[in-house]
Amino acid sequence: MLCAVSAASAPLVLTCDAAPAGQAAQEGATPAAASRRIGAVKALKGTSITLTPDSGPDLTVAVEPTTRIVRIAPGEKSLKNATPIQLQDVQVGDRILVGGKLADDNLSLSASSIVVMKSSDLAARHEQERQDWQKRGVDGLAKAVDSAAGTITISVRNKSVVIHTSGSTVIRRYPPDSVNFDDAKPGVLAEIHPGDQVRARGDRSADGSELAAEEIVSGSFRNIAGTVDSVDASSSSLSVHDLLSKKTLLLKITADSQLRQLSPEMAQRIAMRLKNGAAGAGTGAASGSAATSDQTPHPAGTSGGMASAGNGAGGRPGGAPDVQQMLSRIPAISLSDLHKGDAVVMVSTEGTSAGGTVITLLSGVEPILRAAPGVSSSSILTPWSLGAPAADAGGP
């Protein structure tokens, strides 16, 4: 049986394939006819393990005296280096692959083998991956996609970076209505379109203009500027009248959504900067549309919420100012702090035509909408990578 683990900051997944004849017996692997379940250990009691599988209801695993239990390190491709352990070495939170006979009710399983990845090993691997994304990652907005050539050109801090893919490149895609990186699913290059947010990890050229990608994560997100119509705390949602489409959107708020409120003084300062930038460079240069903005995406959930794009809090010559660093100091608010008539700008998931899930929302923006109504959300809040695999965004 060949086992592998994906630890690239997506859910850490142990997968196994049947081994050639003779190898399974040599490695003590689960027979091909046996049922397999994979997930996290929820509880242990005596010789019983409660397993929360990656899909389906909890499963009661009966550990028999003949059950073989081995520990492998994340990243191992086989059980060759597996270490035998005892049931008492298994802890809540560990990832396990269980093989054995499944009961007729599908709620219990008599284990013949258990392959364990310790939660501490997974945490260490995750931290290594996070640091590698920081060191070797780059992210920005897609400008062009050439599926035939296997390349994506993205804009990073007003520079173009060409991302090269290969047959071994892992490509993931955010689903239409998720704000969690762990929900990113396997995807293909053809799903990426200009304007999408793209994050890639790999080896960069000396001048930073090219990257040979080992992994790519992408998604389409929506910029909204409008006014709150209603707030429903019971369903964790709010209705917003979008000033651009003139439609009312129903948006969900989750634990990953970030809500912030500008003080009147800060709103005025940002409005003046946006207004001056627009006056100095023209509406087209100041608009900072999602396809051309030079701000670098940063993940939701970083320290302080919105991270600095790396250009400071001052204005950019000939364009809209970079206010990300300023916004990172703003205290968070809750859904109950929003009221009918409040002006907001936000980034949400693509969702449906009627709405999506809020990634980040900024209220107290009335002066900004008056100063530059066409540039607010895209200039301030996007591009925006949510739930990214690293604590900070990379770039050349």
N, C-alpha and C positions, 0 to 999 in steps of 0.2 A: 504494500500500500504506500503510495506516495502522498505526503502531506505537505502543504504549504500554507504560509500565513501572509495575509496582506496587512501591512502595518503602515501604509502611507496615509495615516491620519484619517482614513475612512474607518468604519467599524472594523476592528481587527478580526479577521475571518480566517478560520482554519478550514482548509478544504482537503479532501483526500480522494485519490483515484485508486482503482484496483491495481495491484502490483502484478507483475508477471507470475506465472505458476511457480510455486516454490518459494518465492520471495515473501509472500504473506505469511507462510508458516515460519520462515526464518525470522521475521520481524515480529511475530506474534500479532499480526494485524487481524482486523475483523473479517470473517469470511464474507464472500461477496453476497451471500444470501441473507445475511443478517441486516437488521434495520440499523440505521444510523441517525443520531440526533446530535446537533451542535448548538451550543449556547453558553450561558453563564450560570455558575453555581449560585443558586438563590439561598439554599439552606442545607445544613447537614444534621442528621440525627441518627445516631447509631450507625448502622450499615446502609443507610438510605440517603440519597442525594436528591434534593429538589432542583431540577434543572429548568431554567427559563430559556427555551429554545429561541433561535432567531426568528422563527415563525411558529404560530400555533400556541396552544395552551401549555401551562407548566406540566412537566413530566416528572414522575417519581421513578428514580433509578435505584434498583436494588443491586447492591454490590455483594457478589458472591465470594466465598473463599477462593474460588478459582479465577476470579476476575483479575486480569492483568492491568496494572495501572502504571503508566509511564509518563515522564515529563519531557517535553521538548522545548527548545528555545524558539522564539519568534524568528521566522525567516528560514528555518530548517525545511529542506525539501523532501526529506524522508525520515523514517524512524531509526536510521542507522546510528545516530548519536543520542537516541532516547535513553533516559535514565529511569530505571525502575524506582517507584516510590510507593508509599503506603497510603491508605485511605486517610489517615490522620494528617498527612501532608497536604491534602486538598483543602482549600479555604474558600469561603464565600467571595465571589467576585472573579474567581479563576474561570478561564475559558476551557471547556472540555468538549471532546468529541467522544460520544458513547456509541459502542456497537453492541448489539445483543438481540434478544428476542423481545419483540414488542407485544404487549397484551392486546387482546381483542378490542378493548375500549380505547386503545391508543393513548392512554394516560399513564401507563407504567411500562417499565422496560427492565428486563433482567440482563445485567451487563456482563458481557464476556471480555470486553476490553474498554479502557478509558484512556484517552490521550489528553494530557493536561498542559495548558499553557498558563503559567502563574501570572496573576494580575500584576505582581511587581515586575516581572520580566516584560510584560506588555507595556507598563508605564515607562520603563526605561527605553524600550524600543520607540514608543511614541515620542518621547522627549528627543531622541536622536533624530527622528523624522522631522520633528518641528524645527530643530536647529538647522537641519539640512535644507528645509524649505526657506528658512531665513537666508541662509548662505548662498544657495544656488537657485532661489526662486525669482521669478519676475512676473509682474501682473499689470494689466492695463486693459484698454478697450480694443476689440478687434476692428481693424480697418479693412482688411481683405483676407479672404480664405481661398486657397487654391487646393482643392481636393486632389487634383491630378498630380500636383507637385508635392502634396503632403505638407503644405506650409500654411501658417497663419501669421499675418502681419498685425502687430498690436502697437498702440500708441502708449508710450511710457514717458511721462514727464516731457511731453512734446517731442519725443524722439521715437523713431520707428525701430521696432525689434522684430526680426523674422524668426519665428519658431518653426523648427524642422521636426517632423514626426517620422517614425519608422514603424516597422511591424511590431516592435516590442513596446511602443509607447502606450501607456495606460491612459485612456481618455474617459473622463467622467463628466456627467452633466447634472446640474441641479434640476429637480423636477419642477413643474410650473408653480407649485404652491408650497414650497418649503423654505425655511430660513435656517436650516441646519445642514452643515457640511456633511454630516454623517449620512444624510439622505441622498447624497449625490450617487447617481446610478451609472453603470457602464454606458458609454456613448460612442459616437463616431464623429469623425472630423466634419462630415457633411451637415451635422446638426448645428455647427457654429456659424453665426452670421455676423456681418459688420454691425457694430454697436453692442455686441455681447461682451460681457466681462470675462476675461480669460486669465487664468493663473497657471503658470507652467514651472516645472522644476527640471533642471538638467545642467549640462555643461555649456557655459557661455563662451563666445569668442573673446579674444583679447580686448576688442573695442566695445564689447557689450551689445553689438548690433545684431547678433544671431545667437540662437540657443538650440542645442540638440536636446529635445524634450524626452524625459523619461516618463513624465506624468503631466497631464493637462486636466484642469477643472474649468468648466465654463457654465454660463447661465445668462438668461435674459431677464432684465429687471425693468421696472416701470418707474418713471419720475412723475410725481404728482404735486401740483400746487393748487390749493383751493381752500374752502371754508368748511368747518365742521357743521353738519346738519343735525346729527344726533349722536349720543353716546349710550351704549348698552353694556353696562358693567357685568350683567348676568351672563352674557354671551361673549364677553371680552371682544367687543367689536365697536366700530364707529362708522357712520356714514359721512362721506365727504363729497362736496360738490366740486368736481374738477373744473377749474377755470378754463382749461384748454379744450377739453372735449365737451364741456357743458353737461356732462352726465353725472349722476349720483353714483358713487362707488361704495360698496360695502367692504370694509377692510377688517381683517382679523388681527388681534393683538395676541402674541404668544409670549412665553417667558424669554424668548430670544429677541423679541422686538425691543428696540431702544427708543425711548421717548425723552425729549429734552425741550427746555423752554429758554428762549433768549430773554435777557433783561432788556427793558426799553432802550437803555444806553447802548448796549452792544448791538441791538437791532439797527439803531440809527447809524452807528459807525459802519456796519456792514453795508447798509443801504447807500451811504455816501460813497463807499469804495466801489460798489457795483455801478453806481450812477456815474462816477468819475471814469471808471474803466470803460463803460459803454460810450461815454462822450469822447474819450481819447482814441478809441479804436473802432468805433462804429458798432452797430448792433450785432453784425455777423461775427466780429472778433470777440465780442464780449459774451456771446451766447453760451460758449462752452458746452456745446451740445454733446450728448453722450458719445457720439462717434468721434469727436475731435478734442474733447477736453484733455488737458495734460495733467490732471490730478491723478495720483496713484491710488488704486483701490486699497483699502485696508479692511481687515476683517471685523465684523461685529464681535463683541466680546473681548476686545483688547482692553488694556488698562486705560481707563478714562473713556471707554466707548469709542469715539472717533479719534483715530490716531492722526498725527500730523502727516501731511503728504510729503514732508521733507523739504519744503520750500519756505518754511517760516510762516508768520502770520501776516506779512506785509503784502502789498499788491504786486501783481505781475506787470512788468512793463507792457503797455499796450493791450491790456486785457483785464478780465475780472480778477479780483484778488483771491488768494488762497487763504481761506479762513478756517481750515481744518484744525490747525493748532489752537486757535481761539475757541472753537467749539468743543474741543476735548476737555475743557475746564468747566463746562456747563453741567450743573447737577441734573440728575435724572428726575423725571416726573412720572406720575402714574396716569392711568386712563381716566381716573376720577378728576384729575386736574384740568381736563379738556372740557370745553363747554360749547354749546351751539353758537355759531358765529365766529369762533376762533379761526384765525388764518393759520394754515399749516403748509409746510412743504415736506415731502417724504419720498422715500424710495421703498417700493414694495416688490413682492414677487410678481412674476408675470400673471399668475392666476388666470381668471376668466375675464370676459369682457365686463363683468359686473364688479370685479374687484379682485383682491388678493390678500396676502399677509404682509403686514408692515415689517420692514427690516429696520428702518430708522425714521423717526418723525421729529420735526422741529416746529415748535409753536412760537408765538410771539413775533411773527414775521411780517406783520402788517406794513411796517415801514419799508421792508425789502420789496414786497409785492407792489407797493406804490412806486418805488424808485425804478425797479426793473422787473416788471411782471413776467417777461418772457424768459428770464435767465435764472430764476431763483433756485429751483430744485436741482437743475443740472449743474449749476455753478457751485453750489454749496455742498451738496450731499453726494454727488456722483462724480466719477465712477465709484462703485462701492462693492467690495467683495465681502460677503457675509460668511460667518462660520468657517473661515478659511483654515487650512491645516497648520498654519504657523501663527505665532503671536504677533507677527509684524509682516508687512509686505516687503517684497524684494524688488530690486530694480537695478539697472545698470548704473 
